[in-house]
């Protein structure tokens, strides 16, 4: 029987399902891609705002799909170390979650249709692939997250596709500078997933969810986290030396280095749920702050 819940509790449950602290992963690539384009072209506010909304809606829909299928496949159980999910607690029904999925992706699709009308078929391709990948992350016969490809998915869609696509909306062409800037953005988004999978490695293994953390083990996945941080912080210098980031304040993202070092130490030395939950939130904050400063360094 579904438990009785108050409106405030239900709202909090939906916010947890949307994974509000991690939605910055959708915001960051739009900020960076727009800033890269604005380095040499006028700012277009309408495509920027619409891209931001569509990105957040697609990620929210992806998170809802993730909850829906993880629950059905037994990955979300009482043994999870992360926050209790709405389906897991019974506060949200499967039917309600299906409706939320349709609403999220449907709203993103409507925004996308306007952007396609104003910017052409490349945006249609980006939108369709992004939605299909969001659904296929945990759904279908070979879910991306269940066969060790989640890290690649996050790097591509929260890095390359997000940054390059956002720049395209500003300048109507593909940008090599945006592709270069997408690397640190994608790597730090991947770092968020790494912490999540490190925390859930035992319950994922029991449910047959073969993330890289399950396939490679804790030691290797912790090394991946450090690798993501290291390359992300080297990227601004590399872009500056190659002329991709020609401004004098290319070093702005390095202001976040103390937080990155603290996180690296926490992830390397922790296996318990509460500390990794905190590290997950802080990695999301690092990703957004680094991306904001990277965007600022282009401006």
Backbone as JSON, one array per atom type, in Angstrom:
{
  "sequence": "XXXXXXXXXXXXXXXXXXXXXXXXXXXXXXXXXXXXXXXXXXXXXXXXXXXXXXXXXXXXXXXXXXXXXXXXXXXXXXXXXXXXXXXXXXXXXXXXXXXXXXXXXXXXXXXXXXXXXXXXXXXXXXXXXXXXXXXXXXXXXXXXXXXXXXXXXXXXXXXXXXXXXXXXXXXXXXXXXXXXXXXXXXXXXXXXXXXXXXXXXXXXXXXXXXXXXXXXXXXXXXXXXXXXXXXXXXXXXXXXXXXXXXXXXXXXXXXXXXXXXXXXXXXXXXXXXXXXXXXXXXXXXXXXXXXXXXXXXXX",
  "N": [[0.85, -1.2, 0.0], [0.49, 2.24, -0.77], [2.25, 4.69, 1.07], [0.93, 7.33, 3.18], [1.58, 10.68, 2.43], [2.7, 14.02, 3.06], [2.21, 17.19, 1.33], [4.53, 18.72, 1.3], [6.47, 16.8, 1.84], [6.14, 15.17, -0.38], [6.86, 16.95, -2.42], [9.55, 17.31, -1.78], [10.4, 14.71, -2.22], [10.08, 14.48, -5.01], [11.95, 16.37, -5.81], [14.27, 15.13, -4.98], [14.15, 12.93, -6.68], [14.49, 14.23, -9.11], [17.06, 14.91, -8.74], [18.27, 17.36, -7.89], [20.72, 18.7, -6.97], [22.54, 17.84, -8.89], [21.8, 18.87, -11.32], [23.21, 20.95, -12.26], [25.06, 19.91, -13.93], [23.86, 19.9, -16.38], [23.53, 22.57, -16.86], [26.09, 23.72, -16.92], [27.56, 23.02, -19.44], [26.11, 24.54, -21.31], [26.56, 27.15, -20.48], [29.36, 27.34, -20.9], [29.66, 26.73, -23.66], [28.21, 28.84, -24.81], [29.72, 31.02, -23.93], [32.19, 30.58, -25.21], [31.42, 30.96, -27.88], [30.66, 33.63, -27.73], [33.02, 34.93, -27.53], [33.89, 35.84, -29.98], [31.59, 36.54, -31.31], [28.32, 38.16, -31.4], [26.12, 38.03, -28.56], [23.36, 35.83, -28.27], [20.48, 35.96, -26.67], [17.94, 34.54, -26.56], [18.23, 31.86, -27.79], [20.1, 30.94, -25.93], [18.73, 30.89, -23.41], [16.65, 29.1, -24.01], [18.1, 26.81, -24.7], [19.25, 26.26, -22.25], [16.97, 25.64, -20.69], [16.0, 23.39, -22.11], [18.14, 21.6, -21.81], [18.18, 21.16, -19.02], [15.66, 20.01, -18.69], [15.94, 17.65, -20.22], [17.94, 16.35, -18.77], [16.62, 16.04, -16.33], [14.49, 14.38, -17.11], [16.01, 12.16, -17.85], [17.04, 11.43, -15.35], [14.66, 10.71, -14.08], [13.93, 8.49, -15.66], [16.08, 6.87, -15.01], [15.6, 6.39, -12.25], [13.16, 5.02, -12.49], [13.75, 2.62, -13.97], [15.92, 1.58, -12.54], [14.66, 0.98, -10.17], [12.78, -0.94, -11.01], [14.5, -2.92, -11.83], [15.75, -3.66, -9.56], [17.95, -2.3, -8.53], [17.69, -0.12, -6.86], [17.37, -0.41, -3.68], [16.69, -1.03, -0.17], [19.25, -1.22, 0.75], [20.84, 0.63, -0.47], [23.27, 3.24, -0.34], [22.86, 5.83, -0.89], [20.55, 8.73, -1.07], [17.12, 7.99, -0.23], [15.03, 6.87, -2.78], [12.04, 8.02, -4.5], [10.34, 6.06, -5.66], [11.39, 3.83, -4.46], [10.71, 4.26, -1.78], [7.99, 4.28, -1.96], [6.54, 6.59, -2.08], [6.15, 7.72, -4.55], [4.44, 6.57, -7.39], [4.8, 4.02, -9.97], [3.34, 4.73, -12.24], [3.04, 7.52, -11.93], [5.7, 8.27, -12.15], [6.23, 7.52, -14.78], [4.57, 9.36, -16.11], [5.87, 11.73, -15.4], [8.26, 11.41, -16.75], [7.4, 11.52, -19.44], [6.41, 14.14, -19.5], [8.71, 15.69, -18.97], [10.54, 15.06, -21.11], [8.81, 15.65, -23.21], [8.34, 18.44, -22.94], [10.93, 19.34, -23.37], [11.2, 18.55, -26.01], [9.35, 20.21, -27.31], [10.54, 22.73, -26.96], [12.83, 22.2, -28.39], [11.81, 21.95, -31.0], [11.26, 24.58, -31.71], [13.87, 25.61, -31.71], [14.95, 24.09, -33.75], [13.5, 25.09, -35.91], [14.55, 27.63, -36.05], [17.29, 27.3, -36.23], [17.99, 25.09, -37.72], [18.49, 21.7, -39.07], [20.72, 20.36, -37.77], [20.33, 20.82, -35.03], [18.02, 19.4, -34.56], [18.98, 16.78, -34.84], [20.8, 16.68, -32.69], [19.02, 17.01, -30.54], [17.25, 14.79, -30.75], [19.03, 12.6, -30.53], [20.05, 13.1, -27.98], [17.77, 12.81, -26.32], [17.06, 10.13, -26.87], [19.37, 8.86, -25.96], [19.23, 9.58, -23.29], [16.98, 8.14, -22.46], [17.84, 5.58, -23.1], [19.83, 5.24, -21.27], [19.26, 3.84, -18.92], [17.23, 2.22, -19.79], [15.77, -0.24, -22.07], [17.12, -3.09, -23.99], [19.91, -3.19, -23.75], [21.02, -1.35, -21.57], [22.79, 1.69, -21.23], [24.03, 2.45, -18.8], [24.25, 0.02, -17.54], [26.1, -1.52, -18.78], [28.67, -0.65, -18.5], [29.17, 1.74, -19.88], [28.41, 4.19, -19.0], [30.1, 6.29, -18.16], [31.31, 7.14, -20.54], [29.03, 8.02, -21.89], [28.24, 10.22, -20.25], [30.46, 11.94, -20.5], [30.36, 12.51, -23.26], [27.73, 13.62, -23.69], [27.27, 15.51, -21.64], [29.43, 16.98, -21.97], [30.92, 17.2, -24.71], [28.67, 17.23, -26.62], [26.88, 18.99, -25.32], [28.38, 21.43, -24.97], [29.42, 22.03, -27.56], [27.03, 22.01, -29.03], [25.63, 24.13, -27.81], [27.25, 26.29, -28.49], [26.89, 26.21, -31.24], [24.26, 27.1, -31.48], [24.63, 29.77, -31.07], [26.29, 30.68, -33.12], [25.75, 29.34, -35.44], [27.38, 27.43, -36.66], [29.92, 24.83, -36.54], [32.28, 24.67, -33.89], [35.7, 24.54, -33.29], [37.0, 25.51, -31.05], [35.0, 25.35, -29.13], [34.76, 22.57, -28.98], [37.23, 21.92, -27.84], [36.96, 23.21, -25.36], [34.98, 21.69, -24.3], [36.11, 19.45, -23.21], [37.26, 19.64, -20.45], [34.85, 20.25, -19.17], [33.22, 18.02, -19.7], [34.77, 16.01, -18.47], [34.69, 16.69, -15.74], [31.98, 16.44, -15.28], [31.81, 13.71, -15.65], [33.26, 12.94, -13.44], [31.42, 13.37, -11.41], [29.61, 11.27, -11.83], [31.35, 9.16, -11.36], [31.81, 9.29, -8.57], [29.23, 8.76, -7.68], [28.87, 6.12, -8.66], [30.91, 4.81, -7.32], [30.02, 4.96, -4.7], [27.71, 3.34, -4.9], [28.59, 0.8, -5.55], [28.42, -1.81, -4.43], [25.64, -2.43, -4.19], [24.91, -2.07, -6.85], [26.37, -4.11, -8.09], [25.11, -6.34, -7.01], [22.63, -6.09, -8.19], [23.16, -6.58, -10.81], [24.05, -4.47, -12.31], [26.39, -3.31, -14.25], [28.47, -1.13, -13.84], [31.42, 0.92, -14.46], [32.72, 1.02, -12.05], [31.92, -1.36, -10.85], [32.93, -3.2, -12.7], [35.7, -2.66, -12.78], [36.54, -2.19, -10.17], [37.03, -0.65, -6.9], [39.54, 0.64, -6.5], [40.53, 1.22, -9.09], [38.49, 2.87, -10.07], [38.65, 5.03, -8.39], [41.09, 6.01, -9.2], [40.34, 6.81, -11.74], [38.73, 9.0, -11.1], [40.64, 10.83, -10.1], [42.16, 11.13, -12.43], [40.27, 12.39, -14.13], [40.01, 14.87, -12.83], [42.66, 15.83, -12.97], [43.25, 16.08, -15.77], [41.24, 17.87, -16.47], [42.06, 20.2, -15.15], [44.46, 20.71, -16.38], [43.62, 21.38, -18.87], [42.77, 24.19, -19.37], [45.28, 25.53, -19.48], [46.48, 24.18, -21.64], [44.7, 24.91, -23.69], [45.12, 27.65, -23.71], [47.82, 27.83, -24.48], [47.65, 26.86, -27.06], [46.2, 28.8, -28.27], [43.48, 28.65, -28.28], [42.16, 29.58, -26.07], [42.55, 32.62, -25.68], [42.59, 34.74, -23.86], [43.79, 36.86, -21.14], [43.06, 35.96, -18.68], [42.93, 33.21, -18.52], [43.45, 31.43, -16.54], [41.5, 31.39, -14.61], [39.72, 29.15, -13.89], [41.41, 27.67, -12.27], [41.19, 28.66, -9.74], [39.52, 27.1, -8.34], [40.96, 24.98, -7.47], [41.76, 24.29, -4.73], [39.36, 23.14, -3.68], [39.1, 20.96, -5.39], [41.36, 19.42, -4.73], [40.76, 18.76, -2.08], [38.48, 17.21, -2.49], [39.58, 15.1, -4.0], [41.2, 13.89, -2.08], [39.23, 13.05, -0.26], [37.69, 11.21, -1.81], [39.63, 9.31, -2.44], [40.15, 8.19, 0.02], [37.83, 7.25, 1.13], [34.98, 5.11, 1.68], [32.53, 4.93, 2.79], [28.99, 5.6, 2.89], [27.81, 8.23, 3.8], [30.02, 10.08, 3.64], [30.7, 9.87, 0.95], [28.31, 10.66, -0.21], [28.36, 13.36, 0.49], [30.68, 14.07, -0.88], [29.76, 13.68, -3.45], [27.83, 15.72, -3.77], [29.55, 17.91, -3.51], [31.27, 17.55, -5.65], [29.55, 18.05, -7.76], [29.16, 20.78, -7.25], [31.75, 21.71, -7.65], [32.04, 21.15, -10.38], [30.17, 22.95, -11.52], [31.12, 25.46, -10.6], [33.77, 25.52, -11.61], [33.13, 25.47, -14.33], [31.69, 27.85, -14.65], [33.72, 29.69, -14.13], [35.48, 28.99, -16.17], [33.92, 29.72, -18.37], [33.86, 32.46, -17.81], [36.54, 33.04, -18.21], [36.76, 32.99, -20.96], [35.34, 35.22, -21.61]],
  "CA": [[0.0, 0.0, 0.0], [1.27, 3.47, -0.86], [2.18, 5.42, 2.32], [0.38, 8.68, 3.14], [2.65, 11.67, 2.51], [2.27, 15.42, 2.98], [2.62, 17.86, 0.1], [5.94, 19.13, 1.41], [7.28, 15.59, 1.72], [6.06, 14.73, -1.77], [7.68, 17.87, -3.2], [10.95, 16.97, -1.5], [10.65, 13.43, -2.87], [10.26, 14.74, -6.43], [13.23, 17.07, -5.99], [15.31, 14.1, -4.87], [14.08, 12.15, -7.92], [15.09, 15.06, -10.16], [18.48, 15.03, -8.37], [18.47, 18.8, -8.04], [22.11, 19.17, -6.87], [23.36, 17.45, -10.05], [21.3, 19.49, -12.54], [24.24, 21.88, -12.74], [25.78, 19.24, -15.01], [23.2, 20.3, -17.63], [23.69, 24.03, -17.01], [27.49, 24.07, -17.19], [27.98, 23.03, -20.85], [25.45, 25.64, -22.02], [27.31, 28.36, -20.12], [30.68, 27.35, -21.53], [29.5, 26.82, -25.11], [27.78, 30.2, -25.15], [30.84, 31.93, -23.7], [33.16, 30.37, -26.28], [30.89, 31.63, -29.08], [30.59, 35.07, -27.49], [34.37, 35.49, -27.62], [34.05, 36.52, -31.27], [30.29, 36.78, -31.93], [27.33, 38.76, -30.49], [25.35, 37.12, -27.7], [21.95, 35.62, -28.61], [19.88, 35.54, -25.39], [16.83, 33.59, -26.66], [18.73, 30.48, -27.88], [20.79, 30.59, -24.69], [17.74, 30.54, -22.39], [15.94, 27.9, -24.43], [19.04, 25.68, -24.59], [19.38, 25.99, -20.82], [15.76, 24.95, -20.26], [15.95, 22.06, -22.73], [19.17, 20.75, -21.21], [17.73, 20.79, -17.67], [14.53, 19.09, -18.86], [16.43, 16.36, -20.69], [18.62, 15.66, -17.67], [15.6, 15.66, -15.36], [13.84, 13.21, -17.66], [16.96, 11.04, -17.75], [17.08, 11.03, -13.95], [13.41, 9.99, -13.8], [14.06, 7.17, -16.3], [17.05, 6.14, -14.19], [14.89, 5.92, -11.06], [12.12, 4.09, -12.9], [14.29, 1.32, -14.35], [16.72, 1.04, -11.44], [13.71, 0.4, -9.21], [12.2, -2.15, -11.58], [15.53, -3.95, -11.97], [16.25, -4.03, -8.25], [19.17, -1.6, -8.15], [17.33, 0.78, -5.76], [16.81, -1.17, -2.56], [16.97, -0.45, 1.14], [20.68, -1.3, 1.04], [21.55, 1.75, -1.12], [23.88, 4.2, 0.57], [22.44, 7.17, -1.29], [19.22, 9.15, -0.6], [16.02, 7.09, -0.56], [14.29, 7.31, -3.96], [10.59, 8.07, -4.34], [9.76, 4.74, -5.96], [11.9, 2.92, -3.45], [9.97, 4.49, -0.53], [6.57, 4.15, -2.21], [5.9, 7.9, -2.13], [5.82, 7.95, -5.96], [4.07, 5.32, -8.07], [5.4, 3.84, -11.29], [2.56, 5.51, -13.19], [3.4, 8.93, -11.78], [7.04, 8.46, -12.67], [6.11, 7.48, -16.24], [4.03, 10.65, -16.54], [6.92, 12.74, -15.24], [9.21, 11.19, -17.84], [6.8, 12.05, -20.67], [6.31, 15.6, -19.39], [10.06, 16.27, -19.06], [11.04, 14.94, -22.48], [7.88, 16.34, -24.1], [8.61, 19.87, -22.87], [12.22, 19.54, -24.05], [10.96, 18.39, -27.45], [8.68, 21.42, -27.79], [11.58, 23.76, -27.05], [13.71, 21.8, -29.49], [11.18, 22.23, -32.29], [11.49, 26.01, -32.0], [15.29, 25.79, -32.04], [15.15, 23.5, -35.08], [12.93, 26.03, -36.87], [15.38, 28.83, -36.15], [18.72, 27.01, -36.4], [18.23, 24.04, -38.7], [18.44, 20.27, -38.78], [21.69, 19.85, -36.79], [19.76, 20.88, -33.68], [17.09, 18.27, -34.48], [19.78, 15.59, -34.61], [21.31, 16.74, -31.31], [17.91, 16.8, -29.61], [16.76, 13.4, -30.81], [20.06, 11.71, -29.98], [20.14, 13.34, -26.53], [16.61, 12.2, -25.66], [17.18, 8.68, -26.99], [20.45, 8.43, -25.06], [18.73, 9.72, -21.92], [16.1, 7.0, -22.19], [18.64, 4.36, -23.18], [20.84, 5.17, -20.2], [18.89, 2.71, -18.04], [16.14, 1.45, -20.39], [16.1, -0.99, -23.27], [17.77, -4.39, -23.78], [21.31, -2.99, -23.36], [21.1, -0.01, -20.98], [24.15, 2.25, -21.21], [24.58, 2.44, -17.44], [24.39, -1.35, -17.05], [27.15, -2.24, -19.53], [29.96, 0.02, -18.32], [29.36, 2.85, -20.81], [27.86, 5.41, -18.43], [31.11, 7.35, -18.12], [31.43, 7.65, -21.91], [27.79, 8.75, -22.13], [28.27, 11.51, -19.56], [31.48, 12.79, -21.13], [29.91, 12.96, -24.58], [26.51, 14.44, -23.71], [27.39, 16.64, -20.72], [30.64, 17.68, -22.36], [31.05, 17.53, -26.13], [27.4, 17.6, -27.25], [26.33, 20.17, -24.66], [29.17, 22.64, -25.22], [29.46, 22.31, -29.01], [25.68, 22.34, -29.46], [25.28, 25.47, -27.33], [27.99, 27.24, -29.32], [26.25, 26.22, -32.55], [23.06, 27.94, -31.4], [25.05, 31.17, -31.07], [27.05, 31.1, -34.32], [25.25, 28.56, -36.58], [28.42, 26.61, -37.27], [30.64, 24.04, -35.55], [33.43, 25.41, -33.36], [36.79, 23.75, -32.71], [37.25, 26.02, -29.7], [33.98, 24.76, -28.25], [35.11, 21.16, -28.79], [38.33, 21.87, -26.87], [36.44, 23.61, -24.05], [34.08, 20.66, -23.8], [36.86, 18.37, -22.56], [37.22, 19.72, -18.98], [33.46, 20.23, -18.71], [32.8, 16.62, -19.73], [35.52, 15.22, -17.49], [34.2, 16.96, -14.38], [30.66, 15.8, -15.2], [32.1, 12.28, -15.46], [33.7, 12.77, -12.05], [30.21, 13.27, -10.6], [29.13, 9.9, -11.99], [32.32, 8.26, -10.73], [31.54, 9.26, -7.13], [27.95, 8.07, -7.53], [29.05, 4.68, -8.88], [31.75, 4.31, -6.24], [29.14, 4.78, -3.53], [26.71, 2.3, -5.12], [29.23, -0.34, -6.2], [27.96, -3.1, -3.9], [24.24, -2.66, -4.57], [24.88, -2.21, -8.31], [26.86, -5.45, -8.42], [24.06, -7.3, -6.62], [21.51, -5.94, -9.12], [23.6, -6.84, -12.18], [24.32, -3.19, -12.99], [27.84, -3.39, -14.39], [29.15, 0.14, -14.04], [32.88, 0.75, -14.45], [33.13, 0.75, -10.66], [31.7, -2.8, -10.64], [33.81, -3.97, -13.59], [37.13, -2.42, -12.53], [36.83, -2.17, -8.75], [37.12, 0.66, -6.25], [40.85, 1.27, -6.68], [40.62, 1.76, -10.45], [37.53, 3.95, -10.27], [39.19, 6.18, -7.69], [42.12, 6.54, -10.1], [39.63, 7.53, -12.81], [38.32, 10.29, -10.55], [41.83, 11.69, -10.08], [42.48, 11.41, -13.84], [39.32, 13.4, -14.62], [40.37, 16.17, -12.26], [43.98, 16.25, -13.46], [43.17, 16.54, -17.16], [40.39, 19.06, -16.49], [42.82, 21.38, -14.71], [45.5, 20.99, -17.37], [42.99, 21.82, -20.12], [42.85, 25.63, -19.64], [46.64, 25.87, -19.89], [46.68, 23.66, -23.0], [43.93, 25.74, -24.61], [45.78, 28.95, -23.8], [49.06, 27.68, -25.25], [47.28, 26.61, -28.45], [45.48, 29.95, -28.79], [42.03, 28.44, -28.2], [41.71, 30.43, -24.97], [43.59, 33.63, -25.82], [42.49, 35.85, -22.91], [44.81, 36.91, -20.1], [42.55, 35.36, -17.44], [42.69, 31.8, -18.81], [43.72, 30.65, -15.33], [40.4, 31.53, -13.66], [39.23, 27.88, -13.32], [42.35, 27.14, -11.28], [40.81, 29.15, -8.41], [38.77, 26.03, -7.67], [41.87, 23.86, -7.2], [41.7, 23.78, -3.35], [38.22, 22.25, -3.53], [39.39, 19.73, -6.13], [42.32, 18.64, -3.94], [40.03, 18.22, -0.94], [37.63, 16.13, -2.99], [40.42, 13.97, -4.37], [41.6, 13.22, -0.84], [38.04, 12.39, 0.3], [37.32, 10.06, -2.64], [40.68, 8.3, -2.36], [40.25, 7.59, 1.36], [36.5, 6.97, 1.67], [34.11, 4.1, 1.08], [31.24, 4.95, 3.47], [27.95, 6.34, 2.2], [27.67, 9.65, 4.11], [31.13, 10.89, 3.11], [30.62, 9.88, -0.51], [27.18, 11.52, -0.55], [28.85, 14.73, 0.59], [31.61, 14.26, -2.0], [28.95, 13.77, -4.68], [27.3, 17.09, -3.82], [30.64, 18.87, -3.7], [31.78, 17.39, -7.01], [28.61, 18.82, -8.57], [29.46, 22.2, -7.03], [33.02, 21.96, -8.32], [31.78, 21.16, -11.82], [29.5, 24.2, -11.89], [32.0, 26.6, -10.32], [34.84, 25.45, -12.6], [32.57, 25.82, -15.64], [31.39, 29.29, -14.63], [35.0, 30.41, -14.24], [35.98, 28.75, -17.52], [33.14, 30.62, -19.23], [34.34, 33.8, -17.54], [37.88, 33.23, -18.79], [36.58, 33.27, -22.38], [34.75, 36.53, -21.76]],
  "C": [[0.88, 1.25, 0.0], [1.14, 4.27, 0.43], [1.59, 6.8, 2.11], [1.52, 9.68, 3.32], [2.06, 13.06, 2.41], [2.76, 16.03, 1.68], [4.1, 18.24, 0.14], [6.87, 17.94, 1.27], [7.3, 15.11, 0.28], [6.9, 15.63, -2.68], [9.16, 17.55, -3.01], [11.33, 15.66, -2.18], [10.88, 13.62, -4.37], [11.57, 15.47, -6.71], [14.4, 16.1, -5.88], [15.34, 13.26, -6.15], [14.7, 12.91, -9.08], [16.6, 15.23, -9.96], [18.95, 16.47, -8.59], [19.93, 19.23, -7.94], [22.97, 18.84, -8.09], [22.89, 18.08, -11.36], [22.26, 20.54, -13.09], [25.05, 21.25, -13.87], [25.16, 19.55, -16.37], [23.41, 21.78, -17.92], [25.09, 24.38, -17.49], [27.87, 24.08, -18.66], [27.33, 24.15, -21.66], [26.17, 26.96, -21.73], [28.62, 28.44, -20.89], [30.56, 27.49, -23.04], [29.1, 28.2, -25.56], [28.93, 31.19, -24.98], [31.9, 31.8, -24.79], [32.71, 31.1, -27.55], [30.93, 33.14, -28.94], [31.97, 35.74, -27.55], [34.54, 36.29, -28.9], [32.72, 36.86, -31.94], [29.33, 37.41, -30.92], [26.54, 37.69, -29.75], [23.9, 37.06, -28.16], [21.23, 35.11, -27.37], [18.8, 34.48, -25.51], [17.32, 32.15, -26.83], [19.44, 30.02, -26.61], [19.8, 30.12, -23.64], [17.03, 29.24, -22.74], [16.83, 26.66, -24.35], [19.21, 25.27, -23.13], [18.18, 25.2, -20.32], [15.7, 23.53, -20.82], [16.95, 21.11, -22.09], [18.75, 20.26, -19.82], [16.58, 19.79, -17.76], [14.99, 17.71, -19.3], [17.15, 15.61, -19.57], [17.63, 15.2, -16.61], [14.87, 14.4, -15.83], [14.72, 11.98, -17.58], [17.04, 10.52, -16.32], [15.82, 10.26, -13.56], [13.44, 8.58, -14.42], [14.99, 6.28, -15.49], [16.37, 5.56, -12.95], [13.9, 4.81, -11.4], [12.7, 2.69, -13.16], [15.21, 0.73, -13.28], [15.83, 0.38, -10.4], [13.17, -0.93, -9.74], [13.23, -3.29, -11.65], [16.19, -4.32, -10.64], [17.54, -3.36, -7.82], [18.93, -0.63, -6.99], [16.61, -0.02, -4.68], [17.15, -0.46, -1.26], [18.45, -0.47, 1.5], [21.49, -0.18, 0.38], [22.09, 2.71, -0.07], [23.47, 5.63, 0.26], [21.07, 7.52, -0.73], [18.14, 8.17, -1.05], [15.23, 7.66, -1.73], [12.78, 7.24, -3.71], [9.91, 6.75, -4.61], [10.16, 3.73, -4.9], [11.1, 3.03, -2.15], [8.47, 4.27, -0.7], [5.83, 5.47, -2.28], [5.47, 8.28, -3.55], [5.51, 6.61, -6.59], [4.77, 5.23, -9.43], [4.66, 4.65, -12.35], [2.9, 6.98, -13.13], [4.79, 9.2, -12.35], [7.03, 8.41, -14.2], [5.58, 8.81, -16.78], [5.08, 11.75, -16.46], [7.97, 12.64, -16.34], [8.68, 11.8, -19.13], [6.74, 13.58, -20.65], [7.68, 16.25, -19.6], [10.57, 16.23, -20.49], [10.12, 15.65, -23.48], [8.12, 17.84, -24.11], [9.93, 20.2, -23.56], [12.05, 19.47, -25.56], [10.29, 19.62, -28.04], [9.67, 22.57, -27.94], [12.49, 23.47, -28.23], [13.12, 22.1, -30.86], [11.36, 23.69, -32.68], [12.94, 26.23, -32.42], [15.61, 25.19, -33.4], [14.66, 24.46, -36.15], [13.82, 27.24, -37.09], [16.85, 28.54, -36.46], [19.01, 25.78, -37.25], [18.29, 22.63, -38.15], [19.52, 19.75, -37.83], [21.16, 19.83, -35.36], [18.75, 19.75, -33.49], [17.84, 16.99, -34.17], [20.29, 15.54, -33.18], [20.2, 16.42, -30.32], [17.43, 15.37, -29.58], [17.76, 12.44, -30.18], [20.15, 11.86, -28.46], [18.99, 12.68, -25.79], [16.69, 10.67, -25.71], [18.26, 8.13, -26.05], [20.01, 8.53, -23.61], [17.82, 8.58, -21.53], [16.92, 5.71, -22.14], [19.7, 4.22, -22.11], [20.54, 4.02, -19.24], [17.78, 1.84, -18.62], [16.63, 0.66, -21.59], [16.85, -2.28, -22.96], [19.24, -4.28, -23.36], [21.49, -1.59, -22.79], [22.55, 0.45, -20.85], [24.78, 2.11, -19.83], [24.88, 1.04, -16.93], [25.5, -2.13, -17.76], [28.47, -1.46, -19.53], [30.22, 1.21, -19.22], [28.83, 4.18, -20.27], [28.84, 6.57, -18.43], [31.31, 7.98, -19.5], [30.22, 8.49, -22.26], [27.85, 10.15, -21.52], [29.28, 12.45, -20.19], [30.98, 13.36, -22.45], [28.75, 13.95, -24.49], [26.57, 15.63, -22.76], [28.7, 17.4, -20.95], [30.55, 18.1, -23.81], [29.74, 18.02, -26.73], [26.85, 18.89, -26.64], [27.05, 21.45, -25.0], [29.14, 23.01, -26.7], [28.08, 22.69, -29.52], [25.26, 23.73, -29.03], [26.01, 26.55, -28.13], [27.36, 27.35, -30.7], [25.01, 27.12, -32.56], [23.4, 29.43, -31.43], [25.63, 31.59, -32.41], [26.67, 30.32, -35.57], [26.34, 27.83, -37.36], [29.13, 25.86, -36.16], [31.92, 24.76, -35.16], [34.46, 24.46, -32.76], [37.13, 24.21, -31.31], [36.26, 25.46, -28.7], [34.28, 23.29, -27.97], [36.23, 21.03, -27.76], [37.83, 22.2, -25.46], [35.52, 22.56, -23.45], [34.81, 19.57, -23.01], [36.84, 18.49, -21.03], [35.8, 19.68, -18.43], [32.95, 18.78, -18.65], [33.49, 15.76, -18.69], [35.01, 15.45, -16.07], [32.78, 16.44, -14.2], [30.83, 14.29, -14.98], [32.52, 12.0, -14.03], [32.51, 12.66, -11.1], [29.68, 11.83, -10.64], [30.06, 8.91, -11.29], [32.05, 8.14, -9.23], [30.24, 8.51, -6.86], [28.13, 6.55, -7.65], [29.95, 4.04, -7.83], [30.91, 4.04, -4.99], [28.23, 3.57, -3.68], [27.28, 0.98, -5.62], [28.67, -1.68, -5.71], [26.53, -3.41, -4.32], [24.1, -2.79, -6.09], [25.32, -3.61, -8.73], [25.78, -6.5, -8.13], [22.89, -7.26, -7.6], [21.89, -6.24, -10.56], [23.81, -5.58, -12.99], [25.84, -3.03, -13.08], [28.43, -2.04, -14.81], [30.66, -0.11, -14.08], [33.39, 0.46, -13.05], [32.98, -0.74, -10.34], [32.71, -3.61, -11.45], [35.28, -3.86, -13.2], [37.5, -2.42, -11.06], [37.06, -0.76, -8.23], [38.45, 1.37, -6.53], [40.96, 1.92, -8.05], [39.69, 2.94, -10.64], [37.96, 5.2, -9.51], [40.3, 6.83, -8.52], [41.48, 7.3, -11.26], [39.19, 8.91, -12.34], [39.49, 11.28, -10.56], [42.23, 12.08, -11.5], [41.57, 12.5, -14.4], [39.68, 14.78, -14.1], [41.67, 16.69, -12.86], [43.9, 16.81, -14.87], [42.31, 17.79, -17.27], [41.17, 20.31, -16.12], [43.99, 21.69, -15.63], [44.91, 21.61, -18.64], [43.06, 23.33, -20.36], [44.24, 26.07, -20.09], [46.89, 25.4, -21.31], [45.94, 24.51, -24.02], [44.57, 27.11, -24.79], [47.04, 28.87, -24.67], [48.78, 27.47, -26.74], [46.5, 27.77, -29.08], [43.97, 29.79, -28.79], [41.4, 29.31, -27.13], [42.72, 31.58, -24.86], [43.57, 34.73, -24.75], [43.56, 35.74, -21.81], [44.37, 36.24, -18.81], [42.17, 33.89, -17.66], [42.78, 30.93, -17.56], [42.56, 30.67, -14.32], [39.9, 30.19, -13.08], [40.14, 27.3, -12.25], [42.04, 27.65, -9.86], [40.05, 28.09, -7.63], [39.67, 24.87, -7.24], [41.85, 23.4, -5.73], [40.52, 22.83, -3.11], [38.47, 20.92, -4.22], [40.35, 18.84, -5.34], [41.65, 18.01, -2.72], [39.15, 17.05, -1.35], [38.43, 14.89, -3.36], [40.84, 13.18, -3.13], [40.42, 12.44, -0.24], [37.71, 11.12, -0.48], [38.36, 8.95, -2.51], [40.68, 7.56, -1.03], [38.91, 7.13, 1.91], [35.82, 5.84, 0.93], [32.72, 4.16, 1.7], [30.28, 5.92, 2.78], [27.88, 7.82, 2.51], [28.78, 10.53, 3.54], [31.09, 10.96, 1.59], [29.4, 10.67, -0.99], [27.58, 12.99, -0.52], [29.81, 15.03, -0.57], [30.87, 14.4, -3.32], [28.39, 15.18, -4.84], [28.41, 18.09, -4.14], [31.28, 18.74, -5.07], [30.86, 18.12, -8.0], [28.87, 20.32, -8.45], [30.76, 22.59, -7.73], [32.82, 22.07, -9.82], [31.17, 22.49, -12.27], [30.43, 25.39, -11.72], [33.15, 26.65, -11.33], [34.32, 25.93, -13.95], [32.22, 27.3, -15.73], [32.68, 30.09, -14.81], [35.64, 30.19, -15.6], [35.24, 29.64, -18.52], [33.62, 32.06, -19.06], [35.71, 34.07, -18.17], [37.82, 33.48, -20.29], [36.06, 34.69, -22.59], [35.72, 37.65, -21.39]]
}
